[in-house]
Amino acid sequence: MRSGRERLLSEVADLIDHMSDSLRSLEGAIDAALSDLRALRIGGEEDVAEVKAVLARLEVAEARLAGLRLQLIGEAQAAGAAAAVDQVRNSPRTTSGQASGVLRLGRDLADRFWVLADALAEGAISVAQAEAIITGLKRLPSALGRHDLERCQRQLLTFCDELGPAELTVAALRMWELLDPDGADELEATRLEREERLAKAGRAFKMTPDHHGSMRLSGQLPTADAALLQAQLDALMPPASSYVDEGGEVPGPETRRADALMRLAGIAAASGEVPAQGGDRPHVQITLPLSLLTDGLGAAGVFGFGDESLSAGEARRMACDAGLIPLVLGSDSQPLDVGREYRLVPKGLRAALTHRDQGCVFPHCTARPAACEAHHIQPWWAGGDTSLQNLVLLCPHHHRLVEPDPERAPEWQWEVTIDEATGRPVFVPPRHVDPARRPRQHPRFRLQDLTAPPPDEGPVCPEPDPWRPPDEDPWHQLDPLGSGMTGHAAGQSYGA
């Protein structure tokens, strides 16, 4: 007759054998899929639709596999299985930081965030989304009990089809504000006061020579001060196109931001004070016939660039948010009459536009308001008025993307509308991007619609009892497969 320890060893070995067989079947399926992929040739729209469906299934499968691995890692840590934890920590496939993050995530999912663990195992969310939600929820007050924590997880899961990891972290941080508005305001005020006090005390700026012809700049600023500096640099940062004539590679944003810093220093050196508004955006003076805007006929001349001209699309983009001076020219192109300059988007209207849009409103773009241009949904040259209902903020790249072209059919262009119910911008993609042309909206607007999680939804996970290994615990004494895997089987308990 076998002892309890022997029965336990046998059951664990059987369970691990079954998991190994399942993984071998999965590996065989992956090999078959890779073989099919080598013969794949994507042709028409039907093929593209099938590829999209396969990619969606692969995303789900990837999340489920990651969930399985994280649950196993969490179980190993709970069981005190040092060999298994060490294998994860010292794997040559990851950096030490990545390994620590995996161990931490596995521990969190097994401990307090079992709702997210289940969603990950079902493929309903990605690992990045789970990490983002946990990051936000762990920063909530310690007074948040297990019941409320579960409610928050369930509520946040309803947004995972719409929000990415960055937005989900913000949404998680707002959960306490929705659950207890009065308490959240008090805690938030206390936290902000403390952070501002520490930030002011910790402000610093250093310039250190590297002895190779450069100076290293480092330091930190309070958020409000950094935002002011960032606004100046955004307004003065040269566009990538301004480097084309220099030859070589176009510098990235970090290099251009360094050039903006030197521009700012130059302005201060020349004028004795930094512009209060961060300086206007660089002026480019162009001349163009009205026909270029309305039907694409003609060319836009650029002063100071000889015979260079701009395309109709670029001229339309610049005319969206510009200072206009009407000129009456004679037959020999000599000015006969000059009107007064007027701005299409005055400062007051731009302030209201910035308050509503909070930056570029193209879905998922993170450009700040200072780096954006005011875009007329219906162009002013086509009769559109300069009002909040006909304007959106767009970064230069997305402004070029959505600027309407009168020579192309509307269904093959991006369309922008203002939702009548919410007053927020909505984008309709062209058919080659989405044949169904389903409307899209920036995730930041979805965050503004968050509501408190409903009460008493679903079972509440009971507080776990402290785990202690039994007297006869094979996990700390024997590895039946010699693989270094130690721990107790997920979801099962064994006794003598």
C-alpha positions in Angstrom: 0.0 0.0 0.0 1.5 3.3 -1.1 2.0 6.2 1.4 0.5 9.7 0.9 3.9 11.0 -0.2 4.1 8.3 -2.9 0.6 9.0 -4.1 1.4 12.7 -4.3 4.6 12.1 -6.3 2.7 9.9 -8.7 -0.1 12.4 -9.3 2.3 15.3 -9.8 4.4 13.3 -12.3 1.2 12.3 -14.2 0.1 15.9 -14.3 3.5 17.1 -15.6 3.5 14.4 -18.2 0.1 15.5 -19.4 1.2 19.1 -19.7 4.4 18.0 -21.6 2.2 16.0 -24.1 0.0 19.0 -24.6 2.9 21.2 -25.3 4.4 18.7 -27.8 1.1 18.7 -29.6 1.2 22.5 -29.7 4.7 22.5 -31.0 3.6 20.2 -33.8 0.7 22.5 -34.7 3.1 25.5 -34.8 5.5 23.6 -37.1 2.6 22.8 -39.5 1.5 26.5 -39.5 5.0 27.6 -40.3 5.1 25.2 -43.2 1.9 26.6 -44.5 3.2 30.1 -44.1 6.2 29.4 -46.4 3.7 28.6 -49.2 1.5 31.6 -48.5 0.9 34.1 -51.3 -1.4 37.1 -50.4 -3.5 38.2 -53.4 -6.8 40.0 -53.3 -8.9 41.5 -50.5 -10.3 38.1 -49.5 -6.8 36.9 -48.7 -6.1 40.0 -46.7 -9.3 39.5 -44.7 -8.2 35.9 -43.9 -4.7 37.1 -42.9 -6.3 39.6 -40.5 -8.4 36.9 -39.0 -5.4 34.6 -38.5 -3.4 37.5 -36.9 -6.3 38.1 -34.5 -6.3 34.4 -33.5 -2.5 34.4 -33.1 -2.8 37.4 -30.7 -5.3 35.4 -28.6 -3.1 32.3 -28.7 0.0 34.3 -27.7 -1.8 35.9 -24.8 -3.1 32.5 -23.6 0.4 31.0 -23.8 1.8 33.9 -21.8 -1.0 33.5 -19.3 -0.2 29.8 -18.9 3.5 30.6 -18.3 2.8 33.4 -15.9 0.4 31.2 -13.8 3.1 28.5 -13.7 5.7 31.0 -12.6 3.3 32.4 -9.9 2.6 28.9 -8.6 6.3 28.1 -8.5 7.0 31.3 -6.5 4.1 30.6 -4.1 5.5 27.1 -3.5 9.0 28.4 -2.8 10.4 26.4 -5.7 13.8 28.1 -5.9 15.1 26.0 -8.8 12.2 27.0 -11.1 12.4 30.7 -10.1 16.2 30.6 -10.7 15.6 29.2 -14.2 13.4 32.2 -15.0 15.7 34.7 -13.4 18.8 33.5 -15.2 17.4 32.6 -18.6 19.7 33.8 -21.4 16.6 34.7 -23.5 15.8 37.8 -21.3 17.6 40.6 -19.6 17.7 40.7 -15.8 15.2 43.5 -15.8 12.8 41.6 -18.0 13.1 38.5 -15.9 12.4 40.4 -12.7 9.3 41.9 -14.4 8.0 38.5 -15.4 8.5 37.2 -11.9 6.8 40.2 -10.4 3.9 39.9 -12.8 3.4 36.2 -12.1 3.4 36.9 -8.4 0.9 39.7 -8.8 -1.5 37.7 -10.9 -1.4 34.8 -8.5 -1.8 37.0 -5.4 -4.3 39.9 -5.9 -5.1 40.1 -9.6 -6.7 36.7 -10.3 -9.4 38.3 -12.4 -6.8 39.6 -14.8 -5.0 36.2 -14.7 -8.2 34.5 -15.9 -8.7 37.1 -18.6 -5.1 36.6 -19.8 -5.6 32.8 -19.8 -8.7 33.2 -22.0 -6.8 35.5 -24.4 -9.1 38.4 -23.7 -6.2 40.8 -22.9 -2.5 41.0 -23.7 0.4 40.8 -21.2 1.0 44.5 -21.8 -2.6 45.4 -21.0 -2.4 43.3 -17.8 0.8 44.9 -16.7 -0.7 48.4 -17.4 -3.8 47.7 -15.3 -1.8 46.3 -12.4 0.6 49.3 -12.5 -2.3 51.7 -12.1 -4.2 49.7 -9.5 -1.1 49.2 -7.3 -0.8 52.9 -7.1 -4.3 53.3 -5.6 -4.6 53.8 -1.8 -4.0 50.8 0.4 -7.6 51.3 1.8 -8.8 49.7 -1.4 -10.0 46.3 -0.2 -10.1 43.0 -2.2 -13.7 43.4 -3.0 -13.2 46.8 -4.6 -10.0 45.7 -6.3 -11.9 42.9 -8.0 -14.7 45.3 -9.1 -12.1 47.6 -10.6 -10.4 44.8 -12.5 -13.8 43.6 -14.0 -14.6 47.2 -15.0 -11.3 47.8 -16.6 -11.6 44.6 -18.6 -14.6 46.1 -20.4 -12.3 48.7 -21.9 -9.5 46.4 -23.2 -11.0 46.2 -26.7 -10.7 49.9 -27.1 -7.8 51.1 -24.9 -4.1 50.3 -25.1 -1.7 49.8 -22.2 -0.9 53.6 -21.7 -4.6 54.5 -21.6 -5.5 51.5 -19.3 -2.9 52.7 -16.7 -4.6 56.1 -16.7 -8.0 54.4 -16.4 -6.9 52.3 -13.5 -5.6 55.4 -11.7 -9.0 56.9 -12.0 -10.8 54.0 -10.4 -10.4 55.3 -6.9 -11.7 58.7 -7.9 -14.8 57.1 -9.2 -15.3 54.8 -6.2 -14.8 57.4 -3.6 -14.8 60.9 -5.1 -14.5 62.8 -1.8 -11.8 60.6 -0.4 -9.9 60.6 -3.7 -9.9 64.4 -3.9 -8.4 64.6 -0.4 -5.8 61.9 -1.0 -5.0 63.4 -4.4 -4.5 66.9 -2.9 -2.2 65.5 -0.2 -0.2 63.4 -2.8 0.2 66.4 -5.2 1.3 68.7 -2.4 3.9 66.2 -1.2 5.1 65.5 -4.8 5.3 69.2 -5.6 7.3 69.9 -2.5 9.7 67.1 -3.2 10.0 68.0 -6.9 10.8 71.6 -6.1 13.4 70.6 -3.5 14.9 68.1 -6.0 15.1 70.4 -9.0 18.6 70.3 -10.5 20.5 70.9 -13.8 24.0 69.9 -14.5 26.3 70.4 -17.5 29.3 68.0 -17.5 32.0 67.9 -20.1 32.6 64.6 -21.7 36.1 65.7 -22.8 35.4 64.8 -26.4 33.9 68.1 -27.6 30.5 67.8 -26.0 28.7 68.6 -22.7 26.3 66.2 -21.1 23.1 67.8 -19.8 21.2 66.1 -17.0 18.7 67.1 -14.3 15.1 67.2 -13.3 12.4 69.9 -13.0 8.9 70.0 -11.4 6.2 69.0 -13.8 4.8 72.5 -14.2 8.2 74.0 -15.0 9.1 71.1 -17.3 5.8 71.6 -19.2 6.7 75.3 -19.8 10.1 74.3 -21.2 8.5 71.5 -23.2 6.1 74.0 -24.8 8.9 76.3 -25.8 10.9 73.5 -27.4 7.9 72.0 -29.2 7.2 75.4 -30.7 10.8 75.9 -31.8 11.7 72.4 -32.9 12.7 72.4 -36.6 10.6 70.2 -38.9 12.4 67.1 -40.3 12.0 68.5 -43.8 14.3 71.4 -42.9 17.3 69.1 -42.8 16.8 67.6 -46.2 19.3 69.9 -47.9 22.0 69.1 -45.4 22.5 65.6 -46.9 22.7 62.3 -45.0 20.1 61.0 -42.6 17.3 63.2 -41.3 17.9 63.6 -37.6 15.4 62.1 -35.1 13.3 64.0 -32.6 16.0 64.0 -29.9 18.5 65.7 -32.2 15.9 68.2 -33.4 14.9 68.9 -29.8 18.5 69.8 -29.0 18.5 72.2 -32.0 15.3 73.7 -30.5 17.0 74.2 -27.2 19.8 76.2 -29.0 17.2 78.2 -30.8 15.6 79.1 -27.5 19.0 80.1 -26.2 19.6 82.2 -29.2 16.3 84.0 -28.8 17.1 84.7 -25.2 20.6 86.0 -26.1 19.3 88.3 -28.8 16.2 89.7 -27.1 17.1 89.5 -23.4 13.9 87.6 -22.6 12.2 84.4 -23.7 8.9 84.9 -25.6 5.9 84.6 -23.3 4.0 82.4 -25.7 7.0 80.2 -26.6 7.4 82.1 -29.9 5.1 81.8 -32.9 5.7 78.8 -35.2 8.3 79.5 -37.9 7.0 81.8 -40.6 7.0 80.6 -44.2 5.9 83.2 -46.8 4.2 81.7 -49.8 2.1 83.0 -52.6 -0.6 81.0 -54.4 -3.6 81.5 -56.6 -7.0 80.7 -55.1 -7.5 78.1 -57.9 -4.7 76.0 -56.3 -6.8 75.6 -53.2 -10.1 75.0 -54.9 -9.2 72.7 -57.8 -5.5 72.0 -57.5 -4.5 74.2 -60.5 -1.4 76.3 -60.3 1.6 76.2 -58.0 2.5 77.8 -54.7 5.8 79.9 -54.7 8.0 80.0 -51.7 9.8 83.3 -51.0 13.5 82.9 -50.5 13.7 79.6 -52.4 14.1 80.8 -55.9 11.9 78.8 -58.3 11.0 76.2 -55.8 7.2 75.5 -55.4 4.9 73.6 -53.1 2.4 70.9 -54.0 -1.3 71.6 -53.8 -1.7 69.4 -50.8 1.1 71.0 -48.8 -0.3 74.5 -49.7 -3.7 73.5 -48.4 -2.3 72.2 -45.2 -0.4 75.4 -44.6 -3.4 77.5 -45.5 -5.5 75.8 -42.8 -3.8 77.7 -40.0 -2.0 80.7 -41.4 -1.9 84.4 -41.5 -3.4 85.6 -44.8 -2.7 88.8 -46.7 -4.8 89.2 -49.8 -3.0 90.7 -52.8 -4.3 92.0 -56.1 -1.7 91.4 -58.8 -1.5 93.0 -62.2 -0.8 91.2 -65.4 3.0 91.4 -64.8 2.5 90.0 -61.3 3.2 93.4 -59.6 1.1 94.1 -56.5 -1.7 96.6 -57.2 -3.4 96.4 -53.7 -2.5 94.8 -50.4 -5.0 93.9 -47.7 -4.5 93.6 -44.0 -3.2 90.4 -42.4 -5.7 88.3 -40.5 -5.4 85.1 -38.7 -7.7 82.2 -39.6 -7.6 80.8 -36.0 -7.4 83.5 -33.4 -5.8 82.9 -30.0 -9.1 82.6 -28.1 -10.5 80.0 -30.5 -7.2 78.1 -30.5 -7.3 78.0 -26.6 -10.8 76.5 -26.8 -9.6 74.0 -29.4 -6.6 73.0 -27.3 -8.9 72.5 -24.2 -11.2 70.2 -26.2 -8.7 68.2 -28.2 -5.7 68.2 -25.8 -3.3 67.4 -28.6 -3.4 65.7 -32.0 -6.8 63.9 -32.2 -5.8 61.4 -34.8 -6.3 58.0 -33.1 -3.4 57.0 -30.9 -1.2 60.0 -31.8 0.6 61.5 -28.8 1.7 64.9 -30.2 1.2 67.8 -27.8 -0.9 70.8 -28.5 2.1 73.1 -29.1 3.2 70.8 -31.9 -0.2 70.8 -33.6 -1.9 72.8 -36.3 -5.6 73.8 -36.5 -7.2 71.8 -39.4 -10.5 73.0 -41.0 -12.7 69.9 -41.5 -14.4 71.7 -44.4 -11.7 73.9 -45.9 -12.2 77.6 -45.5 -11.6 78.0 -49.2 -14.5 75.7 -49.8 -16.9 77.7 -47.7 -16.1 76.2 -44.3 -16.2 78.5 -41.3 -13.6 79.0 -38.7 -15.4 77.7 -35.6 -14.9 75.1 -33.0 -17.3 72.7 -34.8 -15.2 72.9 -37.9 -11.7 72.6 -36.4 -9.5 69.9 -35.0 -5.9 69.8 -33.8 -3.6 67.7 -35.9 0.2 67.2 -35.9 1.8 68.1 -39.2 2.1 64.4 -40.3 -1.6 63.6 -39.7 -2.6 67.0 -41.1 -1.1 66.0 -44.4 -2.8 62.6 -44.1 -6.3 63.9 -43.7 -6.2 67.2 -45.7 -9.0 66.7 -48.3 -7.9 66.4 -51.9 -10.7 67.7 -54.3 -9.3 65.4 -57.1 -10.0 62.2 -55.1 -13.3 60.5 -54.2 -14.2 61.0 -50.5 -14.4 57.2 -49.8 -10.7 56.9 -50.6 -9.7 59.6 -48.2 -9.7 60.1 -44.4 -12.9 61.9 -43.3 -13.2 63.9 -40.1 -16.5 64.8 -38.4 -17.6 66.2 -35.1 -19.9 63.9 -33.1 -23.1 65.8 -32.4 -23.8 64.1 -29.1 -20.3 64.5 -27.6 -18.8 67.4 -29.6 -15.6 65.3 -30.2 -13.7 64.5 -33.4 -14.4 61.2 -35.1 -12.3 59.8 -38.0 -13.6 57.6 -40.8 -10.8 55.7 -42.6 -10.6 55.3 -46.4 -11.6 52.0 -47.9 -8.1 50.7 -48.5 -7.5 51.0 -44.7 -10.8 49.6 -43.6 -13.3 48.4 -46.3 -16.2 48.8 -43.8 -15.0 52.4 -42.9 -15.8 52.0 -39.2 -15.4 55.3 -37.3 -12.5 55.7 -35.0 -11.8 58.1 -32.1 -8.7 58.9 -30.0 -8.6 56.8 -26.8 -8.1 59.9 -24.6 -11.8 60.7 -25.2 -12.8 57.2 -24.1 -11.0 57.8 -20.8 -13.2 60.8 -20.1 -16.3 58.5 -20.1 -15.1 56.2 -17.4 -17.7 55.2 -14.8 -17.5 53.6 -11.5 -17.6 49.7 -11.5 -21.0 48.2 -10.7 -21.3 46.9 -7.2 -21.3 43.2 -6.3 -20.6 41.8 -9.7 -19.5 38.2 -9.7 -17.9 36.2 -7.0 -15.2 37.7 -4.8 -12.0 35.9 -4.3 -11.6 35.0 -0.7 -8.5 36.1 1.2 -5.9 33.4 0.8 -4.6 31.5 3.8 -0.9 31.7 4.4 0.7 28.8 2.6 3.0 26.5 4.4 4.5 23.3 2.9 3.2 20.1 4.5 5.5 17.7 6.4 5.8 15.5 3.3 6.3 18.0 0.5 8.0 16.5 -2.5 8.5 19.9 -4.2 11.4 20.7 -1.9 12.8 17.2 -1.9 12.5 15.7 -5.3 12.3 16.7 -9.0 10.6 13.6 -10.6 11.6 14.6 -14.2 15.0 16.0 -13.4 14.0 19.3 -15.2 14.5 21.8 -12.4 10.7 22.3 -12.2 9.4 22.5 -8.7 6.2 23.8 -7.2 2.6 22.6 -6.6 0.2 21.9 -9.3 -2.0 24.9 -10.3 -5.5 24.8 -9.0 -5.1 21.5 -7.0 -4.2 20.6 -3.5 -2.9 17.2 -2.3 -2.8 15.5 1.1 -1.6 12.4 2.6 
